[in-house]
Amino acid sequence: MNTAPRVDIDLHSFWDDPYPTLARLRAEAPIAFIPQLNGTVMARHEDIMASEKLIEVFSSDQPGGLMTRLMGHNMMRRDGGAHAAERKIIFPGLSPRTVRDHWTARFQAHADRLLDALLKSGACDLWRDFALPFSGECLKDITGLTNARAEDLDAWSQAMIDGIANYAGNPAVEARCHAATAAIDAAIDDRLSQPADPEDRSMIGLMRAATMPGANLRANIKLAISGGQNEPRDAIAGCVWALLTHPDQRDAVLAGGVSWLQVFEEYARWISPIGMMPRRVAQPWRRGAIALAPEDRVFFLIGSANRDEAVFADPDRFDTGRDTSKSIAFGAGPHYCVGAWASRAMIADVALPALFARFPGMALDRSVPVRNGGWAFRGLLNLPVRW
């Protein structure tokens, strides 16, 4: 029986701004059952780091979970050797060396083309007009779905992340997710109908060469789209927004005192584009008066851990000079994000320096409010700028 204390939350305000609720949970009920989510949350950094290592208790393998049901059984929902085997196949295409030697030049070409098209406009929604298509074009290369449009990948990604965060069971949200996964399957079928290229470093190319079962290949491509589109998209726009609203830190970056990588790492801690990781309780667990039973659902609240006062001083402040080494924005342990190096290259090596070099006078368009949203996945919804 689950004996964690019950804490009620308002889902609408939690989506708009989760941080007051997360601070209350850390202070008053760091392990709590949230009936609105039908799951138990862990809100403190220390508890999440310790529990993440207990894969025999807190399992990523969730046969009945939303991600598995809607997107297939991907490597993120596997533990131990099964996870490691699929990760080993994909990793060579996303290793730091491959990102540096193969992908970064392609990322730069996408950024240059998109910025050339925007240069004369004088204003845009940077989230929609640059961050979205740039993330999509890079993801097309990485996944191998070069037969799709960037806009397609963005729509598919949003439909899937809405679906796997649909804990309220909205049937319209689920239907959109099913439509997206069907469209992805059609695009994968089209790519697999083409002759294999032994030099293909994309995920499809590597998984195909390793004769990975088709269901696993499809599930891993859907996984890559669900996170690999929205997170770089939102982080690019979010980093720009953070610097434009913190001009002293923007000036420090432009003067060379702070690296673009520091900007990205601090933004990823501050906002945590992936705000939550779900786990299934595989065997009974107890801490003090709190007991969890097999098949209970647990959420590791990454967005809370990355603002834990016990780990980060003044955690609600965006500070590019901060030590972010204890951030878990990319996860921890065996499930550390395999796309982390590609994300760093896209954002810190290419997008941010290119944007501020091309648009040195960039400023927020104050006539249109900037909107943020989400808790399981959090990011900007627009970024009106002018230059």
C-alpha positions, 0 to 999 in steps of 0.5 A, a space after each residue: 500500500 502506498 503510504 506517501 502523504 497526499 498533496 493536492 495540486 491545481 493542474 492549470 496553475 502547475 502547468 503555468 508556473 510549477 515552481 511555487 508548488 515544487 518549492 512547497 513539496 521540497 519543504 513540506 512533502 518531498 515524497 508525496 502522492 499527487 492524486 491529480 497525477 495518480 502518482 507519487 513524486 520525488 521532489 528533492 535532488 538527493 532522493 532522485 539521485 539515490 533512487 535513480 541508481 536503484 533500477 531494481 526498485 525504480 524501473 524504467 520498464 513500464 509496459 503499461 505506461 503512456 509512452 510505451 502504449 502510445 509510442 512503443 517499447 523504446 530504449 528509454 523504457 528498458 533497463 540493464 542489458 536490454 537498454 545498454 544493447 540498444 544504446 550501444 547501437 545508436 551511440 556511435 552516431 551521437 558520440 562527441 567525436 561524431 557530433 564534432 566531426 560529422 554533424 556540427 558542420 551540417 547544423 551550422 549550414 542549417 543555421 546560416 540558411 535560416 538566418 540569411 532568410 530572416 536577416 532583412 525582416 527586422 523582427 520575428 517570432 524567434 521560437 517559430 521562425 528559427 528555433 523550431 525549423 533549426 531544431 527540426 532540420 538538425 533532427 531530420 539529419 540525426 534520425 535519418 527522416 530526411 524525407 519529412 519536413 521540419 514542421 512535420 517533426 515539430 507537430 509529431 513531437 508536440 503530439 507525442 509529448 502531449 500524449 505521454 503527459 496526458 495523465 488526465 486521459 483526454 481522448 482528443 490528446 490521445 487521438 492526436 498522438 496516434 495520428 502522429 505515430 502513424 505518420 512517423 511509421 509511414 515516413 520510416 517505411 518510406 526511408 526503409 524502402 530505399 537502398 541502405 547506405 553503409 556510410 549512413 550515420 543516422 539513427 535509422 542507418 545504424 539501427 538498420 545496419 545492426 538489424 534491430 527489430 522493426 518495432 524497436 527501431 520505430 519506437 526509438 525513432 519516436 523517442 528521438 522525435 518526442 524529445 529531440 525536437 521540442 527540447 533544443 527548440 525550447 532551449 534555443 529560444 529560452 537561452 535567448 530570452 534569458 539573456 535578453 532579460 538579463 542584460 548584464 549576463 548577455 554582456 558578459 557572454 559577448 565580452 568573452 567572460 562566459 561561454 555559450 555552453 555555460 549559458 545553455 547548461 545554466 538555462 537547462 538547470 533553471 528551466 529543465 526542459 524535461 521536467 519529469 522522469 517517470 518510473 515504475 515501482 518494481 518491488 516494495 520500497 520503504 523509507 521511514 513511514 513512507 512505503 511504496 508498493 509494486 506497480 506504483 507510479 513514481 515521478 522524479 521531478 527534475 525541474 524541482 531537483 534542479 532548483 533544490 536549495 540544498 544543492 544550488 544557492 539562490 536556485 530561482 535565479 538565472 546565473 551563468 556563472 553558477 557551477 552546474 555540475 550537479 544539474 540533472 537536466 540530462 538525467 543521471 545514471 544509465 539513462 543519461 541522455 544519449 543526445 546530450 552532445 548533439 544538443 550542446 553542439 546545436 545550441 552552444 556551438 551553433 545557434 546561440 553564437 550565430 544568432 547574437 553575431 547576426 543580430 547584435 541589436 536583438 531585443 524583445 518586442 515588448 508589444 507581445 508578451 512572452 509565454 512559458 508553459 508546462 511542467 513535464 516538458 517546459 519551455 517558451 511558446 513564443 519569442 517575439 524579437 526585433 533587431 
